[in-house]
Amino acid sequence: MNTLLDKLKIQPVNAGACIGPTGWLMDPLGRELISYNPATGEALASVIQASAETYQTVAAAAQETFLQWRTVPAPKRGDVVRDLANALREMQEPLGDLVTVEMGKIRAEGHGEVQEMIDICDFAVGQSRMLYGLSMHSERPSHRMYEQWHPLGILGLVTAFNFPVAVWSWNAALAAICGDTVIWKPSSYTPLTAIAVTHITNAVLADHGLSGIFNLVIGSGRDVGELLLNDKRVPLVSFTGSTQIGTHVAEAVSRRFGRTILELGGNNGIIVSEKADLEMATRAILFGAVGTAGQRCTSTRRIIMHKSIAAELTRRLVSAYRQVRIGDPIESQTLMGPLVVNTSLEEMFAAIDRAVADGGEVVTGGHPLPELGPNFVEPTIIKMPAQTEIVKTETFAPILYLLEYESMEEALRLHNEVPQGLSSALFTDSLREAEMFLSAVGSDCGIANINIGTSGAEIGGAFGGEKETGGGRESGSDAWKTYMRRQTNTINWSKDLPLAQGIKFGE
């Protein structure tokens, strides 16, 4: 572990706040936070968290920097993000390994997460020259109307453990080219990855003679999170986490008329038609349900399969599950690592018990694997007679529920009658079924796919969902607009003063 930290240049790692790159803030009032390896239970390192006083220091610096950063031309801001992408390329292997060691996802996924950071930085560099506004025709003679986009302010960014660095980059890269500064509060389960990324950004900012753009505050929700949510200097808060906490975030920020990007729960379903390629469907379901040990917001949790192929698809899935190698995620042959913390095991087995009580049948899995480590479990498939409340509830663990349908209308009803609305998929070779699934009467999710799974979105599209998923959008497409404020402008270049709508006022 020390060798890995040395490669990332994050020794010592005892300070939990940084105004990048002017320095790390030692907080005598801060409490110790220990980061653990979820695969072994081993303590990796400790961090002294930020107190309220330190948060105020960081927020003041971010606000002061914003007043200058917003005046830098957007393409020049893009140059900084370009250098960040290159710095991430140089550190991809050790940073990806750190994600694996601290979070528990397999090594291929850890490295893939860093690649996602690189990709969004490259995307943002191009976007820095395309912060477009529209031009409109005025109804008044010799008038010109147009809109433009201005930097918004400080982005408050609260990220989750399952993607400890990628979600930061989705937001931070776009916020930076839009002229905003960032205060990042990472998950308390993954502080070391946040520190590693901050060291990387510090070096990039130092090369450009900049400071205060990418800032870090590690602390509890009570000590730091509430300050961030209620800080009027922070016009936008991006939160990734549970629907329960997301509801509180939305209420707190909206009370002060701030904006939110909410990426909350997902209970993602795949409809498998009788016209599907079952080999493709099985592979997609396996990755979607087992990848990251079922701890993605886009993880596949429900399979809605046509009765005519239900037995065969179940057989294929059981066979595939039994071939999944579970173990140390740093080993290249491992396909599933541990859950992040022991309480996740408790939630998983409580959900299994409830599903069985509702008439469910465990067809494979359903047991802990303590011989591998404290947080290892078997990925579990449960055949359900109906979509009960536990099936409608997101359990952040590798549980896959199997349901059957007879008509596409029934399949869509089952698919849509959950409170979450993030990602969805249909496997079929029928053009009619595919178009129906993607139509207004089809999937009600923010992401809808045909013949690919629910998990593993590309950065080019806007990411986010509907209903209790929160409605926010991040990453690609025109998500950059969220980090800016829109302004409509009208210029009168005549010598007259006509009013809109033909209104006459006096002479």
MIZAPA-806655 format. One line per 10 residues: number of its first residue (from 0); for each residue x, y negated, z negated of C-alpha. Coordinates in nm, 3 decimals, padded with zeros to 5 digits. Layout:
<recs>
NUM = X:Y:Z | ...;
</recs>
This chain:
<recs>
0 = 00.000:00.000:00.000 | 00.279:-00.243:-00.087 | 00.436:-00.184:00.255 | 00.105:-00.270:00.419 | 00.070:-00.589:00.214 | 00.428:-00.683:00.299 | 00.356:-00.647:00.672 | 00.061:-00.884:00.631 | 00.273:-01.123:00.423 | 00.023:-01.133:00.138;
10 = 00.251:-01.072:-00.160 | 00.167:-01.184:-00.420 | -00.210:-01.162:-00.397 | -00.314:-01.309:-00.730 | -00.487:-01.631:-00.616 | -00.844:-01.621:-00.489 | -00.882:-01.966:-00.337 | -00.695:-02.148:-00.063 | -00.716:-02.478:00.121 | -00.552:-02.356:00.437;
20 = -00.260:-02.397:00.475 | -00.176:-02.652:00.205 | -00.163:-02.382:-00.058 | -00.319:-02.125:-00.285 | -00.496:-02.257:-00.593 | -00.408:-02.090:-00.921 | -00.714:-02.109:-01.145 | -00.654:-02.076:-01.521 | -01.030:-02.039:-01.573 | -01.070:-01.765:-01.312;
30 = -01.153:-01.406:-01.396 | -00.959:-01.108:-01.264 | -01.107:-00.909:-00.975 | -00.958:-00.568:-00.896 | -00.985:-00.425:-00.545 | -01.018:-00.046:-00.526 | -00.960:00.210:-00.254 | -01.306:00.371:-00.215 | -01.153:00.694:-00.087 | -00.940:00.755:-00.397;
40 = -01.065:00.519:-00.666 | -00.710:00.379:-00.685 | -00.667:00.014:-00.785 | -00.501:-00.165:-00.493 | -00.436:-00.514:-00.631 | -00.594:-00.781:-00.845 | -00.708:-01.132:-00.759 | -00.785:-01.423:-00.989 | -01.123:-01.551:-00.877 | -01.215:-01.913:-00.833;
50 = -01.405:-02.103:-01.097 | -01.657:-02.380:-01.037 | -01.381:-02.639:-01.067 | -01.174:-02.474:-00.797 | -01.477:-02.448:-00.568 | -01.527:-02.824:-00.598 | -01.162:-02.882:-00.504 | -01.194:-02.666:-00.194 | -01.528:-02.819:-00.089 | -01.392:-03.173:-00.122;
60 = -01.093:-03.083:00.096 | -01.317:-02.919:00.358 | -01.537:-03.229:00.373 | -01.238:-03.462:00.406 | -01.090:-03.247:00.682 | -01.421:-03.236:00.870 | -01.423:-03.616:00.905 | -01.100:-03.589:01.107 | -01.147:-03.250:01.276 | -01.477:-03.359:01.436;
70 = -01.291:-03.629:01.632 | -01.048:-03.382:01.794 | -01.155:-03.298:02.152 | -01.323:-02.959:02.169 | -01.071:-02.808:02.416 | -00.792:-02.904:02.174 | -00.981:-02.733:01.897 | -00.993:-02.433:02.131 | -00.614:-02.433:02.148 | -00.603:-02.361:01.775;
80 = -00.845:-02.070:01.810 | -00.642:-01.936:02.105 | -00.336:-01.922:01.881 | -00.544:-01.751:01.613 | -00.636:-01.480:01.863 | -00.269:-01.426:01.945 | -00.177:-01.411:01.577 | -00.445:-01.148:01.522 | -00.304:-00.946:01.812 | 00.034:-00.941:01.640;
90 = -00.123:-00.822:01.314 | -00.390:-00.590:01.456 | -00.241:-00.265:01.328 | -00.164:-00.362:00.965 | -00.483:-00.568:00.932 | -00.692:-00.284:01.075 | -00.525:-00.042:00.835 | -00.602:-00.273:00.544 | -00.970:-00.280:00.644 | -00.966:00.100:00.637;
100 = -00.789:00.128:00.302 | -00.997:-00.135:00.123 | -01.341:-00.081:00.283 | -01.326:00.288:00.374 | -01.422:00.287:00.742 | -01.215:00.515:00.961 | -00.895:00.386:01.117 | -01.039:00.357:01.470 | -01.320:00.141:01.335 | -01.084:-00.071:01.126;
110 = -00.868:-00.145:01.429 | -01.182:-00.199:01.637 | -01.301:-00.459:01.389 | -00.982:-00.659:01.438 | -01.024:-00.624:01.815 | -01.369:-00.774:01.770 | -01.207:-01.072:01.599 | -00.971:-01.114:01.892 | -01.258:-01.089:02.139 | -01.470:-01.356:01.971;
120 = -01.170:-01.589:01.949 | -01.114:-01.547:02.323 | -01.485:-01.612:02.380 | -01.474:-01.925:02.164 | -01.174:-02.064:02.352 | -01.374:-02.057:02.674 | -01.679:-02.196:02.497 | -01.475:-02.494:02.375 | -01.493:-02.632:02.731 | -01.864:-02.554:02.768;
130 = -02.046:-02.729:02.483 | -02.305:-02.839:02.733 | -02.602:-03.072:02.693 | -02.891:-03.114:02.937 | -02.967:-03.413:03.156 | -03.335:-03.505:03.192 | -03.519:-03.738:03.431 | -03.680:-04.033:03.257 | -04.032:-04.147:03.342 | -03.910:-04.507:03.313;
140 = -03.724:-04.677:03.601 | -03.350:-04.729:03.561 | -03.329:-04.513:03.251 | -03.110:-04.210:03.196 | -03.188:-03.935:02.943 | -02.955:-03.663:02.826 | -02.865:-03.461:02.518 | -02.533:-03.393:02.355 | -02.407:-03.174:02.074 | -02.204:-03.303:01.780;
150 = -02.014:-03.122:01.502 | -02.238:-03.036:01.210 | -02.014:-03.033:00.902 | -01.901:-02.760:00.663 | -02.005:-02.402:00.731 | -02.058:-02.201:00.415 | -01.987:-01.839:00.503 | -02.082:-01.545:00.280 | -01.980:-01.207:00.427 | -02.048:-00.846:00.332;
160 = -01.813:-00.556:00.259 | -01.901:-00.343:00.562 | -01.746:-00.582:00.816 | -01.501:-00.766:00.592 | -01.334:-00.967:00.868 | -01.531:-00.942:01.196 | -01.833:-01.137:01.071 | -01.600:-01.407:00.942 | -01.457:-01.442:01.292 | -01.800:-01.451:01.459;
170 = -01.875:-01.760:01.256 | -01.538:-01.921:01.198 | -01.415:-01.912:01.558 | -01.731:-02.077:01.689 | -01.755:-02.322:01.400 | -01.396:-02.431:01.459 | -01.439:-02.507:01.829 | -01.763:-02.689:01.745 | -01.570:-02.921:01.513 | -01.679:-02.776:01.177;
180 = -01.474:-02.665:00.880 | -01.534:-02.340:00.692 | -01.561:-02.230:00.329 | -01.552:-01.850:00.317 | -01.683:-01.648:00.024 | -01.604:-01.282:00.103 | -01.744:-00.971:-00.061 | -01.598:-00.889:-00.401 | -01.537:-00.534:-00.271 | -01.294:-00.655:-00.001;
190 = -01.095:-00.954:-00.127 | -00.760:-00.836:00.012 | -00.873:-00.842:00.374 | -00.997:-01.197:00.323 | -00.661:-01.298:00.175 | -00.478:-01.133:00.466 | -00.684:-01.321:00.725 | -00.635:-01.646:00.536 | -00.257:-01.598:00.545 | -00.285:-01.553:00.922;
200 = -00.498:-01.867:00.966 | -00.264:-02.063:00.738 | 00.031:-01.991:00.967 | -00.166:-02.095:01.276 | -00.288:-02.418:01.117 | 00.062:-02.500:00.994 | 00.197:-02.465:01.349 | -00.056:-02.730:01.457 | 00.003:-02.959:01.160 | -00.351:-02.902:01.036;
210 = -00.509:-02.813:00.703 | -00.849:-02.761:00.546 | -01.026:-02.603:00.845 | -01.034:-02.238:00.733 | -01.075:-02.226:00.354 | -01.124:-01.935:00.115 | -01.303:-01.908:-00.219 | -01.321:-01.563:-00.380 | -01.571:-01.556:-00.664 | -01.894:-01.413:-00.794;
220 = -02.234:-01.513:-00.669 | -02.309:-01.666:-01.007 | -01.991:-01.873:-01.031 | -01.926:-01.965:-00.668 | -02.215:-01.847:-00.452 | -02.478:-02.062:-00.622 | -02.258:-02.370:-00.593 | -02.221:-02.307:-00.221 | -02.594:-02.255:-00.166 | -02.684:-02.577:-00.347;
230 = -02.402:-02.796:-00.213 | -02.548:-03.080:-00.003 | -02.209:-03.120:00.166 | -02.269:-02.781:00.332 | -02.538:-02.824:00.601 | -02.520:-02.463:00.723 | -02.487:-02.136:00.530 | -02.434:-01.806:00.709 | -02.518:-01.509:00.486 | -02.481:-01.139:00.560;
240 = -02.629:-00.899:00.307 | -02.949:-00.757:00.167 | -03.294:-00.891:00.239 | -03.349:-00.943:-00.133 | -03.052:-01.174:-00.176 | -03.113:-01.327:00.167 | -03.456:-01.440:00.051 | -03.293:-01.628:-00.236 | -03.034:-01.779:00.001 | -03.307:-01.903:00.235;
250 = -03.508:-02.057:-00.048 | -03.210:-02.228:-00.210 | -03.070:-02.377:00.110 | -03.407:-02.482:00.252 | -03.492:-02.670:-00.069 | -03.217:-02.915:00.021 | -03.310:-02.908:00.392 | -03.000:-02.712:00.488 | -02.987:-02.453:00.766 | -02.923:-02.081:00.738;
260 = -02.805:-01.795:00.956 | -02.939:-01.479:00.793 | -02.815:-01.135:00.894 | -03.005:-00.908:00.657 | -03.141:-00.554:00.647 | -03.176:-00.314:00.936 | -03.378:00.007:00.959 | -03.288:00.093:01.312 | -03.476:00.350:01.515 | -03.406:00.541:01.834;
270 = -03.692:00.679:02.040 | -03.588:00.994:02.226 | -03.823:01.067:02.515 | -03.893:01.407:02.669 | -03.724:01.252:02.974 | -03.400:01.179:02.788 | -03.051:01.313:02.846 | -03.019:01.498:02.514 | -02.643:01.530:02.532 | -02.607:01.151:02.558;
280 = -02.869:01.095:02.290 | -02.698:01.330:02.047 | -02.362:01.156:02.085 | -02.515:00.811:02.039 | -02.717:00.919:01.736 | -02.412:01.079:01.575 | -02.203:00.762:01.594 | -02.495:00.539:01.500 | -02.588:00.742:01.192 | -02.246:00.862:01.073;
290 = -02.017:00.575:01.179 | -01.898:00.365:00.882 | -02.071:00.630:00.665 | -02.407:00.476:00.750 | -02.305:00.139:00.605 | -02.368:-00.079:00.909 | -02.667:-00.308:00.934 | -02.708:-00.152:01.281 | -02.672:00.209:01.161 | -02.926:00.451:01.309;
300 = -03.168:00.553:01.034 | -03.476:00.683:01.217 | -03.515:00.916:01.515 | -03.858:00.917:01.677 | -03.850:01.215:01.912 | -04.107:01.362:02.150 | -04.254:01.685:02.014 | -04.154:01.879:02.324 | -03.781:01.822:02.262 | -03.786:01.791:01.882;
310 = -03.659:02.143:01.806 | -03.377:02.125:02.060 | -03.263:01.776:01.957 | -03.270:01.879:01.590 | -03.055:02.182:01.669 | -02.804:01.969:01.858 | -02.786:01.712:01.578 | -02.735:01.972:01.307 | -02.458:02.131:01.513 | -02.292:01.794:01.570;
320 = -02.316:01.694:01.203 | -02.147:02.013:01.093 | -01.847:01.929:01.309 | -01.793:01.586:01.153 | -01.461:01.574:00.975 | -01.502:01.391:00.643 | -01.202:01.274:00.448 | -00.927:01.015:00.413 | -01.026:00.742:00.662 | -00.666:00.651:00.737;
330 = -00.610:00.991:00.900 | -00.666:00.979:01.275 | -00.885:01.291:01.291 | -01.133:01.172:01.028 | -01.477:01.073:01.160 | -01.641:00.968:00.833 | -01.491:00.811:00.525 | -01.641:00.732:00.185 | -01.919:00.506:00.068 | -01.780:00.182:-00.066;
340 = -01.881:00.228:-00.430 | -02.034:00.491:-00.659 | -02.365:00.308:-00.695 | -02.419:00.367:-00.324 | -02.416:00.742:-00.396 | -02.681:00.696:-00.660 | -02.903:00.507:-00.416 | -02.850:00.770:-00.147 | -02.948:01.067:-00.360 | -03.243:00.881:-00.512;
350 = -03.366:00.822:-00.155 | -03.320:01.191:-00.067 | -03.518:01.297:-00.375 | -03.798:01.059:-00.287 | -03.808:01.177:00.077 | -03.832:01.540:-00.036 | -04.109:01.444:-00.279 | -04.292:01.290:00.019 | -04.279:01.624:00.203 | -03.944:01.581:00.377;
360 = -03.718:01.874:00.456 | -03.339:01.838:00.435 | -03.210:02.016:00.746 | -02.842:01.948:00.682 | -02.629:01.769:00.424 | -02.768:01.620:00.107 | -02.477:01.676:-00.133 | -02.187:01.479:-00.280 | -01.831:01.586:-00.203 | -01.639:01.509:-00.524;
370 = -01.352:01.734:-00.422 | -01.265:01.476:-00.153 | -01.289:01.172:-00.376 | -01.530:00.972:-00.591 | -01.743:00.824:-00.312 | -01.768:01.099:-00.050 | -02.100:01.249:00.061 | -02.236:01.476:00.330 | -02.421:01.293:00.608 | -02.782:01.399:00.574;
380 = -03.069:01.469:00.813 | -03.424:01.487:00.677 | -03.725:01.592:00.883 | -04.027:01.389:00.773 | -04.396:01.472:00.826 | -04.481:01.100:00.836 | -04.319:00.760:00.807 | -04.349:00.711:00.431 | -04.235:00.413:00.229 | -03.887:00.557:00.172;
390 = -03.844:00.589:00.550 | -03.944:00.225:00.584 | -03.684:00.129:00.324 | -03.324:00.067:00.426 | -03.084:00.290:00.232 | -02.725:00.185:00.299 | -02.592:00.539:00.334 | -02.574:00.818:00.598 | -02.937:00.937:00.584 | -03.115:01.005:00.914;
400 = -03.492:01.062:00.919 | -03.652:01.266:01.198 | -04.009:01.185:01.310 | -04.213:01.324:01.600 | -04.451:01.160:01.848 | -04.680:01.260:02.136 | -04.733:00.936:02.333 | -04.509:00.635:02.396 | -04.771:00.413:02.233 | -04.744:00.623:01.916;
410 = -04.364:00.609:01.932 | -04.367:00.230:01.957 | -04.610:00.203:01.668 | -04.384:00.416:01.449 | -04.081:00.225:01.564 | -04.225:-00.120:01.489 | -04.409:-00.053:01.164 | -04.107:-00.115:00.942 | -04.034:-00.456:00.787 | -03.686:-00.484:00.941;
420 = -03.620:-00.578:01.303 | -03.250:-00.569:01.391 | -03.147:-00.305:01.647 | -03.333:-00.043:01.848 | -03.286:00.200:02.135 | -03.473:00.428:02.372 | -03.325:00.729:02.550 | -03.511:00.804:02.872 | -03.461:00.846:03.244 | -03.804:00.693:03.310;
430 = -03.799:00.339:03.449 | -04.154:00.283:03.327 | -04.072:00.387:02.972 | -03.759:00.173:02.971 | -03.939:-00.137:03.094 | -04.221:-00.081:02.846 | -03.970:-00.059:02.559 | -03.807:-00.386:02.665 | -04.137:-00.568:02.725 | -04.340:-00.787:02.489;
440 = -04.537:-00.480:02.377 | -04.221:-00.276:02.316 | -03.944:-00.305:02.058 | -03.989:-00.593:01.813 | -03.616:-00.606:01.731 | -03.356:-00.868:01.815 | -03.152:-00.599:01.993 | -03.312:-00.342:02.223 | -03.105:-00.091:02.421 | -03.170:00.175:02.683;
450 = -02.955:00.490:02.680 | -02.705:00.355:02.429 | -02.729:00.365:02.051 | -02.822:00.102:01.797 | -02.469:00.040:01.671 | -02.166:-00.125:01.828 | -02.285:-00.454:01.982 | -02.054:-00.647:02.214 | -01.959:-01.004:02.120 | -02.095:-01.150:02.445;
460 = -02.458:-01.127:02.336 | -02.624:-01.310:02.050 | -02.640:-01.082:01.746 | -02.932:-01.085:01.503 | -03.282:-00.965:01.435 | -03.640:-01.048:01.348 | -03.879:-01.002:01.053 | -03.694:-00.921:00.730 | -03.364:-00.908:00.917 | -03.370:-01.285:00.892;
470 = -03.395:-01.425:01.243 | -03.042:-01.563:01.266 | -02.813:-01.532:01.566 | -02.434:-01.513:01.569 | -02.151:-01.429:01.809 | -02.217:-01.469:02.182 | -02.464:-01.626:02.426 | -02.564:-01.973:02.301 | -02.522:-01.898:01.930 | -02.267:-02.183:01.923;
480 = -02.556:-02.430:01.912 | -02.631:-02.327:01.554 | -02.302:-02.481:01.441 | -02.377:-02.821:01.597 | -02.642:-03.091:01.579 | -02.840:-03.190:01.886 | -02.878:-03.555:01.981 | -03.109:-03.691:02.252 | -02.990:-04.011:02.419 | -03.165:-04.262:02.645;
490 = -02.981:-04.541:02.823 | -03.167:-04.833:02.979 | -02.954:-04.987:03.249 | -03.225:-05.223:03.380 | -03.317:-05.574:03.270 | -03.669:-05.468:03.175 | -03.802:-05.294:02.863 | -04.078:-05.055:02.973 | -04.230:-04.831:02.706 | -04.291:-04.461:02.744;
500 = -04.638:-04.331:02.830 | -04.708:-04.663:03.004 | -04.788:-04.837:02.674 | -04.829:-05.216:02.694 | -04.739:-05.404:02.377 | -04.803:-05.778:02.391 | -04.683:-05.964:02.698;
</recs>
